[in-house]
């Protein structure tokens, strides 16, 4: 008998993103006690990756990583309006932690970037 897979944050990552670029994101989720399931995709748009991931996740939370961005969204948000969009490599551990904190419904951590402004990806 196979063991059921626990609910996890779905993490869709472009094929060209190196594994090392995901380490801090995954550690942030792990620190909060929420598992992640990584899938490699050919899609280059991090918004599309995150949205598709959120629809696949039993938790309704998805992360997309491509084009130097890490994007976090929920299944309820439109593709062009993610919950979090940050430059990859700036505050990855906090982004991963915040994805897990959305699941746990607890306050998010502030990013380390001055002014706490998120990278702009979507249309206004």
C-alpha angles and dihedrals in degrees: 000000000000120000114243116251112248118236109272143176107261113231115195113192131185114247093245097055108105119236090239090063089062098051098090094043091053093044090054091054092044092052089058092048097245118128124226131208115209122209126179116225137182092226115114099194109092090199091057091045093052093045093050090046092052090053091051096045117093085214093055093235123116136181124202123196122190141112092028093302134113111202127188122194143155130235089249097059124083115252094250094052109060123182093232131012119177137163109263110250096027103089105344097150090053091047090053091046091050092051087056092044090056087057091048092044094231129132116288124242118245116249119243094241116110111262091011091250118159126230112264115242109141134066115269 
